[in-house]
Amino acid sequence: MQIASINSPRQCLTCGKPLKGRVDKKYCTDGCRNIYNNTRKSLGPYNSYVRNINNSLLKNRRILEEILLKDEETVKMHKEKLLSLGFQFKYITHSYTTYGGKTYCYCYEYGYLALENDWYLVVKQKYGAG
């Protein structure tokens, strides 16, 4: 990382044009900022793999959020219904095991507990818990 002196002109990280304005400005336009970030995200052999997993985690979270209405603390849902909505059980962000030995799997703050006969209890993590 180069430290620019007070007298040296700062340059756009994408196109190299001189920057005007704020001291912490890095790009001359929104277009240059988008090009820089898109290029950075597309580089490397693992970025598409990580992006696909993140997209799956976010989709799982969105499905659980839509199932659990705002006024309800828990909802029971059958595995087939979750699968039909596109839920992928292999992608979770974390798990929590209670003192009683029940393991909740989470996609961010939304989670589920496996019940009998392919039923699941969908929950929202309470802040400060888990």
Rosetta constraint file for C-alpha pairs under 8 A:
AtomPair CA 4 CA 8 HARMONIC 6.07 0.50
AtomPair CA 4 CA 9 HARMONIC 7.63 0.50
AtomPair CA 4 CA 10 HARMONIC 6.90 0.50
AtomPair CA 9 CA 18 HARMONIC 6.21 0.50
AtomPair CA 9 CA 19 HARMONIC 7.25 0.50
AtomPair CA 10 CA 18 HARMONIC 5.68 0.50
AtomPair CA 10 CA 19 HARMONIC 5.49 0.50
AtomPair CA 11 CA 15 HARMONIC 7.96 0.50
AtomPair CA 11 CA 16 HARMONIC 4.91 0.50
AtomPair CA 11 CA 17 HARMONIC 5.28 0.50
AtomPair CA 11 CA 18 HARMONIC 4.43 0.50
AtomPair CA 11 CA 19 HARMONIC 5.34 0.50
AtomPair CA 11 CA 26 HARMONIC 7.28 0.50
AtomPair CA 11 CA 27 HARMONIC 7.60 0.50
AtomPair CA 12 CA 16 HARMONIC 4.56 0.50
AtomPair CA 12 CA 17 HARMONIC 5.30 0.50
AtomPair CA 12 CA 18 HARMONIC 6.29 0.50
AtomPair CA 12 CA 19 HARMONIC 6.11 0.50
AtomPair CA 12 CA 26 HARMONIC 5.52 0.50
AtomPair CA 12 CA 27 HARMONIC 4.43 0.50
AtomPair CA 12 CA 28 HARMONIC 5.56 0.50
AtomPair CA 12 CA 32 HARMONIC 7.81 0.50
AtomPair CA 13 CA 26 HARMONIC 6.07 0.50
AtomPair CA 13 CA 27 HARMONIC 5.94 0.50
AtomPair CA 13 CA 32 HARMONIC 7.96 0.50
AtomPair CA 13 CA 36 HARMONIC 7.38 0.50
AtomPair CA 14 CA 27 HARMONIC 6.85 0.50
AtomPair CA 14 CA 32 HARMONIC 5.63 0.50
AtomPair CA 14 CA 33 HARMONIC 7.27 0.50
AtomPair CA 14 CA 35 HARMONIC 7.23 0.50
AtomPair CA 14 CA 36 HARMONIC 5.77 0.50
AtomPair CA 15 CA 32 HARMONIC 7.07 0.50
AtomPair CA 17 CA 28 HARMONIC 6.99 0.50
AtomPair CA 18 CA 28 HARMONIC 7.60 0.50
AtomPair CA 19 CA 25 HARMONIC 7.18 0.50
AtomPair CA 19 CA 26 HARMONIC 7.52 0.50
AtomPair CA 19 CA 27 HARMONIC 7.11 0.50
AtomPair CA 19 CA 28 HARMONIC 5.82 0.50
AtomPair CA 20 CA 25 HARMONIC 7.96 0.50
AtomPair CA 20 CA 28 HARMONIC 7.75 0.50
AtomPair CA 21 CA 25 HARMONIC 7.05 0.50
AtomPair CA 26 CA 33 HARMONIC 7.93 0.50
AtomPair CA 27 CA 32 HARMONIC 5.92 0.50
AtomPair CA 27 CA 33 HARMONIC 5.60 0.50
AtomPair CA 28 CA 32 HARMONIC 6.56 0.50
AtomPair CA 28 CA 33 HARMONIC 7.81 0.50
AtomPair CA 29 CA 33 HARMONIC 6.45 0.50
AtomPair CA 30 CA 34 HARMONIC 6.14 0.50
AtomPair CA 31 CA 35 HARMONIC 6.17 0.50
AtomPair CA 32 CA 36 HARMONIC 6.07 0.50
AtomPair CA 33 CA 37 HARMONIC 6.21 0.50
AtomPair CA 34 CA 38 HARMONIC 5.92 0.50
AtomPair CA 35 CA 39 HARMONIC 5.97 0.50
AtomPair CA 36 CA 40 HARMONIC 6.13 0.50
AtomPair CA 37 CA 41 HARMONIC 6.09 0.50
AtomPair CA 38 CA 42 HARMONIC 6.17 0.50
AtomPair CA 39 CA 43 HARMONIC 6.36 0.50
AtomPair CA 41 CA 47 HARMONIC 6.62 0.50
AtomPair CA 42 CA 47 HARMONIC 6.42 0.50
AtomPair CA 42 CA 48 HARMONIC 7.24 0.50
AtomPair CA 43 CA 47 HARMONIC 6.80 0.50
AtomPair CA 45 CA 49 HARMONIC 7.88 0.50
AtomPair CA 46 CA 50 HARMONIC 6.16 0.50
AtomPair CA 47 CA 51 HARMONIC 5.94 0.50
AtomPair CA 48 CA 52 HARMONIC 6.01 0.50
AtomPair CA 49 CA 53 HARMONIC 6.40 0.50
AtomPair CA 50 CA 54 HARMONIC 6.11 0.50
AtomPair CA 51 CA 55 HARMONIC 6.08 0.50
AtomPair CA 52 CA 56 HARMONIC 6.23 0.50
AtomPair CA 53 CA 57 HARMONIC 6.18 0.50
AtomPair CA 53 CA 91 HARMONIC 7.40 0.50
AtomPair CA 54 CA 58 HARMONIC 6.15 0.50
AtomPair CA 55 CA 59 HARMONIC 6.10 0.50
AtomPair CA 56 CA 60 HARMONIC 6.13 0.50
AtomPair CA 56 CA 88 HARMONIC 7.34 0.50
AtomPair CA 56 CA 91 HARMONIC 6.86 0.50
AtomPair CA 57 CA 61 HARMONIC 6.18 0.50
AtomPair CA 57 CA 91 HARMONIC 5.88 0.50
AtomPair CA 57 CA 92 HARMONIC 6.47 0.50
AtomPair CA 57 CA 93 HARMONIC 7.38 0.50
AtomPair CA 57 CA 107 HARMONIC 6.17 0.50
AtomPair CA 58 CA 62 HARMONIC 6.11 0.50
AtomPair CA 58 CA 107 HARMONIC 7.51 0.50
AtomPair CA 59 CA 63 HARMONIC 6.19 0.50
AtomPair CA 59 CA 86 HARMONIC 7.99 0.50
AtomPair CA 59 CA 87 HARMONIC 7.34 0.50
AtomPair CA 60 CA 64 HARMONIC 6.29 0.50
AtomPair CA 60 CA 86 HARMONIC 7.77 0.50
AtomPair CA 60 CA 87 HARMONIC 5.37 0.50
AtomPair CA 60 CA 88 HARMONIC 6.67 0.50
AtomPair CA 60 CA 91 HARMONIC 7.73 0.50
AtomPair CA 60 CA 107 HARMONIC 6.49 0.50
AtomPair CA 61 CA 65 HARMONIC 6.03 0.50
AtomPair CA 61 CA 107 HARMONIC 5.21 0.50
AtomPair CA 61 CA 108 HARMONIC 6.73 0.50
AtomPair CA 61 CA 109 HARMONIC 7.92 0.50
AtomPair CA 61 CA 110 HARMONIC 6.16 0.50
AtomPair CA 62 CA 66 HARMONIC 6.13 0.50
AtomPair CA 63 CA 67 HARMONIC 6.26 0.50
AtomPair CA 63 CA 82 HARMONIC 7.98 0.50
AtomPair CA 63 CA 85 HARMONIC 7.11 0.50
AtomPair CA 63 CA 87 HARMONIC 6.90 0.50
AtomPair CA 64 CA 68 HARMONIC 6.19 0.50
AtomPair CA 64 CA 110 HARMONIC 6.12 0.50
AtomPair CA 64 CA 111 HARMONIC 7.11 0.50
AtomPair CA 64 CA 122 HARMONIC 6.85 0.50
AtomPair CA 65 CA 69 HARMONIC 7.28 0.50
AtomPair CA 65 CA 110 HARMONIC 6.59 0.50
AtomPair CA 67 CA 75 HARMONIC 7.37 0.50
AtomPair CA 67 CA 122 HARMONIC 7.72 0.50
AtomPair CA 68 CA 72 HARMONIC 6.36 0.50
AtomPair CA 68 CA 73 HARMONIC 7.25 0.50
AtomPair CA 68 CA 74 HARMONIC 6.62 0.50
AtomPair CA 68 CA 75 HARMONIC 6.18 0.50
AtomPair CA 68 CA 122 HARMONIC 6.81 0.50
AtomPair CA 68 CA 123 HARMONIC 7.13 0.50
AtomPair CA 68 CA 124 HARMONIC 7.79 0.50
AtomPair CA 69 CA 73 HARMONIC 7.97 0.50
AtomPair CA 73 CA 123 HARMONIC 6.26 0.50
AtomPair CA 73 CA 124 HARMONIC 6.81 0.50
AtomPair CA 74 CA 121 HARMONIC 6.47 0.50
AtomPair CA 74 CA 122 HARMONIC 5.48 0.50
AtomPair CA 74 CA 123 HARMONIC 4.89 0.50
AtomPair CA 74 CA 124 HARMONIC 7.45 0.50
AtomPair CA 75 CA 121 HARMONIC 5.69 0.50
AtomPair CA 75 CA 122 HARMONIC 5.19 0.50
AtomPair CA 75 CA 123 HARMONIC 6.99 0.50
AtomPair CA 76 CA 119 HARMONIC 6.68 0.50
AtomPair CA 76 CA 120 HARMONIC 5.56 0.50
AtomPair CA 76 CA 121 HARMONIC 4.57 0.50
AtomPair CA 76 CA 122 HARMONIC 6.13 0.50
AtomPair CA 77 CA 81 HARMONIC 6.80 0.50
AtomPair CA 77 CA 82 HARMONIC 7.07 0.50
AtomPair CA 77 CA 119 HARMONIC 5.74 0.50
AtomPair CA 77 CA 120 HARMONIC 5.28 0.50
AtomPair CA 77 CA 121 HARMONIC 6.43 0.50
AtomPair CA 77 CA 122 HARMONIC 7.14 0.50
AtomPair CA 78 CA 82 HARMONIC 6.60 0.50
AtomPair CA 78 CA 118 HARMONIC 5.95 0.50
AtomPair CA 78 CA 119 HARMONIC 4.39 0.50
AtomPair CA 78 CA 120 HARMONIC 6.03 0.50
AtomPair CA 79 CA 83 HARMONIC 6.16 0.50
AtomPair CA 79 CA 118 HARMONIC 5.37 0.50
AtomPair CA 79 CA 119 HARMONIC 5.80 0.50
AtomPair CA 79 CA 120 HARMONIC 6.73 0.50
AtomPair CA 80 CA 84 HARMONIC 6.04 0.50
AtomPair CA 81 CA 85 HARMONIC 6.36 0.50
AtomPair CA 82 CA 86 HARMONIC 6.64 0.50
AtomPair CA 82 CA 87 HARMONIC 5.40 0.50
AtomPair CA 83 CA 87 HARMONIC 4.99 0.50
AtomPair CA 83 CA 88 HARMONIC 6.92 0.50
AtomPair CA 91 CA 107 HARMONIC 7.62 0.50
AtomPair CA 92 CA 105 HARMONIC 6.41 0.50
AtomPair CA 92 CA 106 HARMONIC 5.49 0.50
AtomPair CA 92 CA 107 HARMONIC 4.92 0.50
AtomPair CA 92 CA 108 HARMONIC 7.81 0.50
AtomPair CA 93 CA 105 HARMONIC 7.82 0.50
AtomPair CA 93 CA 106 HARMONIC 5.75 0.50
AtomPair CA 93 CA 107 HARMONIC 5.00 0.50
AtomPair CA 93 CA 108 HARMONIC 5.86 0.50
AtomPair CA 94 CA 105 HARMONIC 6.16 0.50
AtomPair CA 94 CA 106 HARMONIC 5.36 0.50
AtomPair CA 94 CA 107 HARMONIC 6.98 0.50
AtomPair CA 94 CA 108 HARMONIC 7.52 0.50
AtomPair CA 95 CA 103 HARMONIC 6.59 0.50
AtomPair CA 95 CA 104 HARMONIC 5.46 0.50
AtomPair CA 95 CA 105 HARMONIC 4.36 0.50
AtomPair CA 95 CA 106 HARMONIC 5.72 0.50
AtomPair CA 96 CA 103 HARMONIC 5.48 0.50
AtomPair CA 96 CA 104 HARMONIC 5.12 0.50
AtomPair CA 96 CA 105 HARMONIC 6.56 0.50
AtomPair CA 96 CA 106 HARMONIC 7.97 0.50
AtomPair CA 96 CA 130 HARMONIC 6.00 0.50
AtomPair CA 97 CA 101 HARMONIC 5.79 0.50
AtomPair CA 97 CA 102 HARMONIC 5.37 0.50
AtomPair CA 97 CA 103 HARMONIC 4.17 0.50
AtomPair CA 97 CA 104 HARMONIC 6.23 0.50
AtomPair CA 98 CA 102 HARMONIC 5.30 0.50
AtomPair CA 98 CA 103 HARMONIC 6.45 0.50
AtomPair CA 102 CA 113 HARMONIC 7.53 0.50
AtomPair CA 103 CA 113 HARMONIC 6.47 0.50
AtomPair CA 103 CA 114 HARMONIC 7.99 0.50
AtomPair CA 104 CA 111 HARMONIC 6.40 0.50
AtomPair CA 104 CA 112 HARMONIC 5.53 0.50
AtomPair CA 104 CA 113 HARMONIC 4.74 0.50
AtomPair CA 104 CA 114 HARMONIC 7.66 0.50
AtomPair CA 105 CA 111 HARMONIC 5.31 0.50
AtomPair CA 105 CA 112 HARMONIC 5.49 0.50
AtomPair CA 105 CA 113 HARMONIC 6.54 0.50
AtomPair CA 106 CA 110 HARMONIC 5.54 0.50
AtomPair CA 106 CA 111 HARMONIC 3.90 0.50
AtomPair CA 106 CA 112 HARMONIC 6.51 0.50
AtomPair CA 107 CA 111 HARMONIC 5.88 0.50
AtomPair CA 109 CA 124 HARMONIC 5.78 0.50
AtomPair CA 109 CA 125 HARMONIC 5.09 0.50
AtomPair CA 109 CA 126 HARMONIC 7.94 0.50
AtomPair CA 110 CA 122 HARMONIC 7.44 0.50
AtomPair CA 110 CA 123 HARMONIC 5.90 0.50
AtomPair CA 110 CA 124 HARMONIC 4.49 0.50
AtomPair CA 110 CA 125 HARMONIC 6.04 0.50
AtomPair CA 111 CA 122 HARMONIC 5.76 0.50
AtomPair CA 111 CA 123 HARMONIC 5.21 0.50
AtomPair CA 111 CA 124 HARMONIC 6.05 0.50
AtomPair CA 111 CA 125 HARMONIC 7.08 0.50
AtomPair CA 112 CA 120 HARMONIC 6.10 0.50
AtomPair CA 112 CA 121 HARMONIC 5.25 0.50
AtomPair CA 112 CA 122 HARMONIC 4.35 0.50
AtomPair CA 112 CA 123 HARMONIC 5.76 0.50
AtomPair CA 113 CA 120 HARMONIC 5.47 0.50
AtomPair CA 113 CA 121 HARMONIC 5.04 0.50
AtomPair CA 113 CA 122 HARMONIC 6.65 0.50
AtomPair CA 113 CA 123 HARMONIC 7.95 0.50
AtomPair CA 114 CA 118 HARMONIC 7.15 0.50
AtomPair CA 114 CA 119 HARMONIC 6.35 0.50
AtomPair CA 114 CA 120 HARMONIC 4.68 0.50
AtomPair CA 114 CA 121 HARMONIC 6.57 0.50
AtomPair CA 115 CA 119 HARMONIC 5.11 0.50
AtomPair CA 115 CA 120 HARMONIC 5.26 0.50
AtomPair CA 115 CA 121 HARMONIC 6.87 0.50
AtomPair CA 116 CA 120 HARMONIC 7.99 0.50
AtomPair CA 125 CA 129 HARMONIC 6.75 0.50
AtomPair CA 125 CA 130 HARMONIC 7.51 0.50
